[in-house]
């Protein structure tokens, strides 16, 4: 196989890999945003808004 063709294919595969990894990192960062919870103190126990004890 021609050396230039092999180098061209390797460069294209690398660019595709870089684009895919950037998209995956961007989606992962969007999912990791913190969420605020309100808590209430009832009878000495702390319950969150869903009613779970903490």
matplotlib code that plots the C-alpha trace (Angstrom):
import matplotlib.pyplot as plt

x = [0.0, 1.2, 2.8, 1.1, -2.3, -1.6, -0.5, -3.6, -5.8, -4.1, -4.5, -8.2, -8.8, -7.0, -9.2, -12.3, -11.1, -10.4, -13.8, -15.6, -13.7, -14.5, -18.2, -18.1, -16.4, -18.8, -21.8, -20.2, -19.5, -23.2, -24.4, -22.2, -23.7, -24.6, -28.2, -29.3, -31.5, -33.6, -33.5, -35.8, -35.1, -38.0, -37.9, -34.1, -33.7, -32.8, -35.1, -34.6, -37.5, -38.2, -38.6, -35.4, -33.4, -29.9]
y = [0.0, 3.5, 5.2, 8.5, 6.8, 5.0, 8.3, 10.0, 7.3, 7.5, 11.3, 11.0, 8.3, 10.5, 13.5, 11.4, 10.1, 13.6, 14.8, 11.9, 12.2, 15.9, 15.2, 12.5, 14.8, 17.6, 15.3, 13.9, 17.4, 18.4, 15.5, 16.3, 19.6, 19.9, 19.9, 21.8, 20.1, 21.8, 20.2, 20.5, 19.7, 17.6, 16.1, 16.2, 14.3, 16.0, 15.1, 16.2, 17.3, 13.7, 12.6, 10.5, 10.7, 12.0]
z = [0.0, -0.7, 2.3, 1.7, 1.7, 5.0, 6.6, 5.3, 6.7, 10.0, 10.2, 9.3, 12.0, 14.5, 13.7, 14.0, 17.3, 18.6, 17.5, 19.1, 22.4, 22.6, 22.1, 24.8, 27.3, 26.6, 27.2, 30.4, 31.7, 31.1, 33.2, 36.2, 37.1, 40.8, 41.9, 45.0, 47.6, 50.2, 53.6, 56.6, 60.3, 61.7, 65.2, 65.4, 62.0, 58.8, 55.9, 52.3, 50.1, 49.1, 52.7, 52.9, 56.2, 56.1]

ax = plt.figure().add_subplot(projection="3d")
ax.plot(x, y, z, "-o")
ax.set_aspect("equal")
plt.show()
